């Protein structure tokens, strides 16, 4: 049984609120009662916050626990991959949501960085391959601490480029069908996220238009989108 897109969106929204709450505590704000979470961002010896993809993964886990679904972590893939070495072998997916029959209903890869450094080609390509080639729908969950007016454009442009390249890899065969991948980008300091399902097809020349998102931010605040382009925008109202 496939997980409904509305259920995926709700899990992501609860994850957002947990992450925003935890980040707000570091900024001196009180913890809202719902959704309750014990997650805190660690700090170094100088008191500077450390933000990583692990906080997103554990906040996501807490949200899945409320959903009634099952889960596994570092899930072995069904397909074989050759990222290095002489032989193809099973890889691992960061997080998988399963139904009561243990069927994979959503594979999730987590990432935390600002603009997906262009030197990170190998790591990004690995995740793109897994999200496109595994039979279950996929999701790219991207955590960002802070943005300016150009940050998300860089992230989305890179994602568009990498998934477009992934559609050309010889190992991929969608058999004329489309592959659903959900994209979720959560911004901590400015308190908003964007969420969208994109159906990839090997017969399509470009998916560039679907990754476009226009928005405005000030130093600490999200000031809205002038062209959401069917992205679901979630804001922190606390």
N, C-alpha and C positions, 0 to 999 in steps of 0.2 A: 504494500500500500504506500503510495507516494504521499509525502507530507504536503499539506496545502500551502500555497504561497502566503496566505494570510497568517498561518501558524508560524512560518519562518520569519515573517515581518514582526510578529509579536514577540518572538524569542529575541530578535535583534533589538527591539525597542526596550525590552526589559534589561538586556545587556548594556545598552546605552546608559540607562538610568543608574545602574550599578556602577558603571565606570565614572559617570559624572559625579555621583555621590562620593565615591572614593577620592576623586580628584579634588572635589570641593572641600573635603576634610583637610587636605593638605593646604588648601588656600584659606583655611580658617573658618569655613562655613560649618553649620551644624548638620548632622546626618538626618535626612528625612526618614520617616518610618517605613515607607514602601518604595520600591521593594527592598526588604531588609537584606543586607549583605555585610559580612565581616571583612570584605576585601579592603586592603589598604595598599597604596603605592609605597614602596620602600624608599628610603632616603640614604644618601651616602654620609660620610663623616662631616661634610660641610653643610648638611641639611638640604642638599639639592635632590629633587625628586628623580626617581628612575622609572621611566615609562618603557614597557616592553610589550611584545605580543603575548607574553604569558599572562598578564593581567586581563587582556581581552579573552584569552582562552578560558580562564577560571570564572570570569564573570558570565561568559556564555554557558559554561557548565552549570552554574547555579540557576540560570534561566531555563535550561533544558530540564533540570530536575523538577521544575514546577509544571512542565508541559505534559507529562505522562509518557514521553518517549524514552527509549533506552539510548545508550551511547557507548562508544568505545573511543579510545585515544591511541594515537600512533597506529592506526589501523592498517594492516597489510593490504596492499592493493590486489585486485584480481588480475590486472594486466602486468606484463613484464616490461621493465624499463632498463635502458642502458645509459646511465648518466656518466659512468666512468668504468674503467676496467674492460675486460674482453667479452663478458657475457651479460645478457639481459637477466634481470631478476626482479622479484617483487620489491616495490618501494613501500613507503608509509604515508598515509594521509593524517594530517594533524588531528582531526576530530571527525567522527562519523555519528550521525543520528540514525538509529535503527528502530524498526517497528517491532511488534510482539513476536513476529516470526524470525527475527534477527536479520531481516532484509535491510540493506543499506538504502536509506531514503534521502540522505543529504551528506555529501562530503565537504568538509570545511577546511580551508587553508587560511592561517592567520599570518598577517604581516604588519610590522610596525617600522615605518621610516617616513621621511618627508616626501621625497620625490622619486623613490625607488632608484637609487644610484645606478647610473649607467654601467658601472663596473660590476653590478650584481646580476649580470645576464644569466649565469648558470642557475642560481637559486630561483630566480623568477621563472625561467623556462621549465624547471622541474615541476613547480607548482602548476603552471599552465598545462603542461602535459597531463598531469594527473587529473585535473579538473575536467579536461576535455575527453580523455580516453576512458575513464572509468564509467560504468554504465549508469550509476546514480547521478542525479542532478548535483551540481557543485555550487560552492559559495566561496568568494574571496572576501574575507573580513579584514579591513585595513584600519589600523588605529593610528591616529595622528594627534600629537599633543597640541600643536598650534598651527594656524594657517595665516597667510596673507591672501590678497586677491588673486594670486597666481598659483598657489600651492596645489589646489585640487585639479586645476587644469593640467599641471605637469603629471600628477599621479594618473589621471584618467587617460591622458594621451599615451603614457607608457603602457598602461593596461591594454588599451586599444591596439597598440602596436604589437605587444607580445601575444595577445590572443589571435590577432590576424596572422601572425607567423605560425602560431600553433595549429591553425586550421590547415596549413600547408604541409605539415609534417607527414611523411609517408606512412607512419604507423597508424595514423588516424583514419578510421573508416566509419562514418556515421550512417552509411547505407541510405543516403538520401533524406535522412531525418534531421531535425534540429536538436541541438543540445542546450538545455537550460542551465545557465550559470547566474547566480545571484551575486550582486556586488553591494557591499555595505562598507561605508567609510564613516567612522565615528571620530569626531573632533572634540577633544577634551576641553581646552581652555575656552573656546567659543561656544560650547554647549549645543552642538547640532550634529546631525548625521544625515546621510543621503543613502537611499536604498533603491535598487532597481533589478529586475530580472531581464536578462538579455538572452534571446534564443539565437544561438550561433548555427550557421549553415555553411557547409563547404561550397555551396553553389553561389553564395553571396560574395561580391567583390570587396565590399567594405562594410564595416559596422561603425565607422567613425562617427556618424551622426548620432548614434545612440549613446555615446560616451560624453557628449557635450553637456556642460552644466555651468550656467552663469550665476554669480552670487556676489554679494557685497559684505565685507566685514570691516569693523573698526578694530582697535587694538585688542579689546577683550570681548567683543560682541558680534554675533551674527545678525546682519541687518536685512536678511531676506534674499530671495532669488528673483532675478528679472526674467529668467528663462529656465524653469525647472526641468523642461524636456522629459516629462514623465518620471523624473526621480521623485521618490517619496521622501519628503523632508521632515525630520523629527527634531524638535527643539526642546531644550531643557527649560522647563517653566518654573523650576524651584528658585 
